[in-house]
Structure formats: C-alpha cells, structure tokens
C-alpha cells in the first residue's frame, strides 16, 4: 500500500463508524508511534515516519458508549499483511499496543471517565 492508501484506510475506519478515535500504528525496532485520524498533516507525518524506518502495521481504535462511558479497544491490520508469519508478528505487536494503552492509562488521556470492558 502507498502511504496515501494507508491514511485512507485509517480515515475509512472512522468514517464507517468502526471507531471514534483511531491511530495508525507505525512500528520501529524498539517503539511504536502513532498517526491519529484527526491529524490534518497525517500523510506528511506518516511519510516522515516511513522515511525514518517505520513500518505501518494497522489501526488501533477505541469505541466508547457516550452514556455508560464504557468502551473497548481493538485493532485492524492493514490489508497488506497477508503472509502467515507477518500476520502473526503484526497481530502480536498490535495486541501489545492495546494492552499498553490500558496499562499506561493512555485511554484516560484521550477520554475522561472511561471504563474499559471486555478482555484486557
């Protein structure tokens, strides 16, 4: 996928209602950085990360019920991850990213009064 297509995938996830808050995970050897759907310069920022050696992996998203304030965190791999070993690696990475969002309290930085439900 081109970087333009990757940003389109990210924005598609929000437009279609899969998530209200979405970030594209870009993996580096020792860290993962994010480009958020609301970033007006998302393509420029993604190009910079790719030029610096980053690999776009997938979208991490948060769904939140506005009444109960409960929500779920999940992810979607980019469609280009098709080889079995690549899918396993990318899935493991995004799973860890979701766990870290919960463990490090990053969700409460995004939403106040957030209660996570489901497996985490």
C-alpha positions as CSV (number, residue, x, y, z in Angstrom):
1,X,0.0,0.0,0.0
2,X,1.1,3.5,-0.6
3,X,1.2,5.9,2.3
4,X,-1.8,7.7,0.8
5,X,-3.7,4.4,0.8
6,X,-2.7,3.8,4.4
7,X,-4.0,7.1,5.5
8,X,-7.2,6.5,3.6
9,X,-7.6,3.1,5.4
10,X,-7.2,5.0,8.8
11,X,-9.8,7.6,7.9
12,X,-12.1,4.9,6.5
13,X,-12.2,3.2,9.9
14,X,-13.5,6.4,11.5
15,X,-15.9,7.4,8.6
16,X,-17.5,3.9,8.6
17,X,-18.1,4.1,12.4
18,X,-15.7,1.3,13.4
19,X,-14.1,3.6,15.9
20,X,-14.4,7.2,17.1
21,X,-10.7,7.5,18.0
22,X,-8.2,5.8,15.7
23,X,-4.5,5.8,15.5
24,X,-2.3,4.2,12.8
25,X,0.5,2.2,14.5
26,X,3.9,2.6,12.9
27,X,6.4,0.1,14.2
28,X,10.1,0.8,14.7
29,X,12.6,-1.7,16.1
30,X,12.1,-0.6,19.8
31,X,9.0,1.6,19.7
32,X,5.6,2.2,18.1
33,X,4.5,5.6,17.1
34,X,1.0,6.8,16.0
35,X,-0.6,8.9,13.4
36,X,-4.2,9.8,14.5
37,X,-7.1,10.1,12.1
38,X,-7.7,13.7,13.2
39,X,-4.2,14.7,12.3
40,X,-4.6,17.2,9.4
41,X,-1.0,16.5,8.4
42,X,-1.3,12.7,8.8
43,X,0.1,11.9,5.3
44,X,3.1,14.2,5.9
45,X,3.8,12.7,9.3
46,X,3.4,9.2,8.0
47,X,5.9,9.8,5.2
48,X,8.4,11.2,7.8
49,X,8.0,8.1,9.9
50,X,8.4,5.7,6.9
51,X,11.5,7.6,5.8
52,X,12.9,7.2,9.3
53,X,12.5,3.4,9.0
54,X,9.0,2.9,10.4
55,X,6.5,0.3,9.1
56,X,2.8,0.9,9.2
57,X,1.1,-2.0,10.8
58,X,-2.6,-1.3,11.4
59,X,-5.1,0.8,13.2
60,X,-5.8,0.8,16.9
61,X,-9.2,2.1,17.8
62,X,-11.4,2.9,20.7
63,X,-15.2,2.6,20.8
64,X,-17.0,4.3,23.7
65,X,-20.6,4.4,24.7
66,X,-21.4,8.1,25.4
67,X,-24.0,7.2,28.0
68,X,-22.3,4.5,30.1
69,X,-18.7,5.7,29.3
70,X,-17.8,2.0,28.8
71,X,-15.7,1.0,25.8
72,X,-13.5,-1.4,24.0
73,X,-10.1,-1.1,22.4
74,X,-9.3,-3.1,19.3
75,X,-7.2,-3.2,16.1
76,X,-7.3,-3.9,12.4
77,X,-4.3,-5.0,10.4
78,X,-3.5,-3.2,7.2
79,X,-4.7,-5.4,4.3
80,X,-1.2,-5.8,3.0
81,X,-0.3,-8.1,5.9
82,X,-1.2,-11.4,4.3
83,X,1.7,-13.9,4.9
84,X,1.0,-16.1,7.9
85,X,4.3,-15.2,9.7
86,X,3.7,-11.4,9.0
87,X,0.1,-11.6,10.3
88,X,1.3,-13.4,13.5
89,X,4.0,-10.7,14.1
90,X,1.7,-7.8,13.3
91,X,-1.1,-9.2,15.4
92,X,1.2,-9.7,18.4
93,X,2.5,-6.2,18.1
94,X,-1.0,-4.6,17.9
95,X,-2.2,-6.8,20.8
96,X,0.7,-5.5,22.9
97,X,-0.1,-1.9,21.9
98,X,-3.7,-2.3,23.0
99,X,-2.5,-3.8,26.4
100,X,-0.1,-0.9,26.8
101,X,-2.8,1.6,26.1
102,X,-4.7,0.2,29.0
103,X,-1.7,-0.4,31.3
104,X,-0.2,3.0,30.9
105,X,-3.5,4.8,31.2
106,X,-3.4,6.3,27.8
107,X,-7.1,5.9,27.3
108,X,-7.8,8.3,30.2
109,X,-5.6,10.8,28.5
110,X,-8.0,10.6,25.5
111,X,-11.3,10.3,27.4
112,X,-12.2,11.3,30.9
113,X,-14.4,9.0,33.0
114,X,-13.6,6.0,30.7
115,X,-14.4,2.5,31.8
116,X,-12.9,-0.4,29.8
117,X,-15.0,-3.5,29.3
118,X,-14.1,-6.9,27.8
119,X,-10.8,-8.8,27.9
120,X,-7.8,-6.7,28.6
